[in-house]
Structures are given as C-alpha cells and as structure tokens.
Amino acid sequence: MNILVTNGADRLPDGFLALPAQVYGDDPQWIPESSENTKRMFSRENPWFERGEAACFCVPERVRCAIFMSPEMVIDGAASAFFGYFESTGDPQAEALIFGALETWATNRGAKQLFGPINFSTFGDYRLRVQAEPGARTFQSEPYNPPYYPKSLESLNYDVNQEYLVQIADTATSLAVVQRSRRLLQNLEQAGYRFEPLAVELWMNNLRTLHGLVDQTFALNFAYTPISYDSFVQACGEAFVRKACPHTSV
C-alpha cells in the first residue's frame, strides 16, 4: 500500500479530490465538496501560506488527510498542528499509515499536540458530527461525516477535546424568544444603539471594522488563529452577505 504526499501549496496528491465522492456516493445529506475551492485553498493564492506550512497525504480510494502548522498555532502554551480534510472509506491499515506519516511530519516541525479535524483553521470547516437524531438535516459549514469516523480516530489513540451542540428551534420557540427580547431591544435603542437591516452596502462599507470585530469576538475560542483582511474579504465579502435575509438580519 503506497502513500502519496505533496507539499500543501504545490499540488494535491493523486486521488485526493476523488475520495469524498467515493466515501459519500449518492448520500442525499452530503453537501459535495468543491474541488475548485479545495485546489484554490491549497495554492499560493491562499494568503495562509505566507506564514503557514501544510502537507497532503493520500492512499487513493482509501483515505486522505492534510496537516497544517503556523507560528500562531499555540494552544495552552504548546506548539500545535491541525489535521483536516480527513476522508476515509474505513480501511484501518490505510488510516494508520496516513496518520503515522502526518504525526511524523508534525513532530519534525516541533508540534507537541495535534488537533482535528480542522481545515487550515477554525475559521474554516472543522469538527466531526458524532451523533444526530433520525432525519437530521445537514447545514452548510456544519460537520457531516460517516458515523464510523469518530471510532476510526479513537482507534488511532485520539481523544475528544471539545464538544459542541447544534440545536434547531421551531417557529413557536423562535417567536417566543423574539417577544422576550423586545424590551431589551427598546432599552438598547434608548441607550443609543441603532439596528439597521443588513444591506449589502452597509456590510461592505464596514468590512475593515467587521474584520477586527471577528478577532475580538472569537479570540478566546478553542484553536482560533487570526486571519488576514484579504482572507476575510474572500470568505465574507459581497457573495457572503448576499446570502443574508435583509428582513430578518440586522
């Protein structure tokens, strides 16, 4: 069994882009990965590579994974690396081969800890879906994966570090929350705050301020690493804000 490795900002190993479709097949809940976006992320067009380093590993038709490291990746005082873009058909031998290689890569660069799945940073896609109620829907940017992924990582001696809960509120619950918030909103308006519909022009005119606000808001989140303004514009520019409902977003 051969493992293919490439520098993360050079090119992707053969089979890397094909693996997701092989894993998920015709699963109607899967939101397909954009091959073009993945190639763009692993190219010099991505400003992340100005300071960061990455490598991609693949056993074609079995498992793939990437690994990331930059000077900002320090968690609890220890230099850390992230693994991401993990997809596997469930072959334990191939998984062990891949993770042995990426752990060696990280250790050789001074990493004391390895966390994942995290694609580049927690500003991108990260986490595994561990469980969900029957018929649970898949949301853009929320994790979705085969149910055997957690057990695959456990068998490779990885432990759970963080747990997250995604909840869906029905219409009645949402309306009740709105009603309870009306007095709070009135108090804020009386204190001088202004609430405006989230129009494209309003968002775009305040991008630099919003970029700084993102760092302030998420700075204490687990594994958060700052992103450049250019990266913020690419991810949260006009195409992003046009997805927001102008009637329910403020």
N, C-alpha and C positions, 0 to 999 in steps of 0.2 A: 504494500500500500504506500503510495507516494503522496507527500505533502508539497503543495505548491506555495511559494512565498514570494511576495513582491513588496518593494518599498511603497508605503501608503500614498505618496504623492507622485508616483511614477505611473504605474498601470495596475490593473486588478488581475489577480491570477485567473487562469482559465477555469471556468465553471463557477466562479464567484457570483456572477449576476444571474446564473441559471438556477441556482439552488432554491430560492424562495418558491418559485413555481413548482419545483419538484416536491417540496415539502407540503405546500398547501393545496396544490392541484386545483380542483373545482370548488373548494370550500367557499360558500357564498358569504361567509362572515369576514373573510380576509380582504383587507384593502391592499391591493397589489403595490409592491414597491416600484418606484420609478427608477428604471435602470439609468436613465439620463441624469437624474438628480444624484444618484449614487456615484456615477462616474465623475460628475462635477465636484462633489464633496471630496473625492479622493484625487483631486488635481491641484495644480498650483493656483488655480482660480480661487481656491478656498483660503482666505487670509489666516485661517487657523494654523497653516503650515509655516507662517512667518516665525513662529516660536515653538510649535509643536512637532512631534515626530510620530509616525504611525507605521504599521506594517499589516499586511493582509495575508491570511493563511487559508488554504482550501484543499480539501480532499474531494475532488469532483464527484458529484452525485451522492455525497455522504454528509459532509459538514463543512462549514466555513466560519471564520471569525476574524475580527480585526482587533488591533490593540493600539492604544493611544497614550501618549505621555507628553507633558509640557511642564515648564517650571512652576506654573500656577497650581498644579495638581498636588496639593499638600493637604492631607486630611488628618486631623488630630495630631499635627506636628510631624507626620511621616510622609515622605515622598511616595506618591501613589500612581498607579496606572489604571486605565479603564479598558475593559474588553467590550466590544459591541459588534453589531451586525451579525450576531450569532444566529445561525440557522442550521438545523440538523435533521436528518432522516431517522436518527435514533441509533446509529451504529456506535456502540460503546468503545470499540477499538479505535475508530476514527476520531471520536471525541477526545479520547485520552491522548492520542497522537497530537492533535491540534493544540490542546491546552498545555501539554508538555512543552511544545515549541514556543507558544506565546508567553508562558511563565518564564522560560529561559530568557527570552527577549527582554522582558520587563526587569528581571533580576540583573541582567548585564548592564542596564541603564540606571541602576540604583534604586529601583522601586522596592519598597518594603511591603506594599499592600496592593491588592488587585481587586477592583470592584467592577460590577457589571450586571446585566448588560447596560451599557451607556454608549450611545453613538456620538463620539467626539466629546460631548459634554452634556450635562442635564438640560441645557438649552435645546438640545435635540431630543430624539426619541430615547427613552430609557425605561427600565423595569421589565419584569415578567408579569404576565397575568397568571396568578396562582389558582384562583377559583372564581366561578361566576354562577349565578342562578341559571336554570334552564332557559334557553332562548335569549340570553343576554345579548344586547346589541354591541357592535364594535364602533368606537368613536375614533375619529381622526386624532392622532397623536397619543392615544391611549394604547397600552401594550396589548397585543393579541398574539398568541402562540399556541402550538400543540400542548396538550396537558402534560406530556411527559418531559417538557423542558426543565421544570424545577427538579425533578428526580435525576435527570441527567447531570445537572450541576452538583447536586448533593452527592452523587456517586464519585464526583471528581474532588470531593472534600471542600466544597463551597458552602458557606452558611448564610442564612438570612441576616442582613444587616439593618435594613429598613423595611417597614411595611406601610402600605398606602391603601386607602379605601375610596372607591368611586361610588357615589350614590346618585340615583336618579329621582327627582321629585316629580310627583304628578301635578296636574294643573291646580287642583284644590289646595295642595300644600304650598305651591308657589304663590298663589293669590293670598293665602293667609300670611305668608312672610311679608308680602308687599304691604298688606294692610297694617301689620305691626310696625312697619318701617316708616309709615307716613309721618308720624310725629317726629321721628328722628330727622327725616329729610327737612321738615319745616324748621326745626331747630338749627340745622346746619345752614340753611338758606338765611335765616335771621342772623347767623354769625358771620355772614359774608361769603359763603361758598356759593358757587354758581354751577348748575347742572345743565349741560348742553347735549343735544343729540350728537351721536358720534358720526359726523360727516367726514368724508374723505379729506376735504380741505383742512378741517380742524386738526385731524390726526397728522397729516403730512407737514403742517406748519409747526408742529410741536415735536417732531421726531427726535431732535437732539435732547430735549428735556425728558422725553419718554425713555430714551436710551439710558440716561443717568438714573431715572426712577427705577428701571428694571434692576440695575445693580444694587440700589438701596433696598429694594423690596425683597430680592432673592439672595442677598449676600450671605445670610445665615443658614440658607438651605443646605442640606447634605450635598457634598460634592459639587457645589456651584463654582464655576470658573467664569470670570468676566469675559465678555465678548466685545469685539471691536465695533465701532459705529458702523463700518461698512457691512459687517456680518449682520448687524441688527437691521439695517436698511434692506438687505437682501431677504431676510426672513420675515420682517414685519413692516414692509413698505406698503405701497398702494394696493398691490394684489391681496395682501393680507387683510387690510382694513375694509376692502370692498366685500368681504365675507360677513361683516358685522351687520346686524339688522339696525337700520337707522332709527327705528321706532322704539326698540327695547334696549338699546345700548347707549350709555351716557359716559 
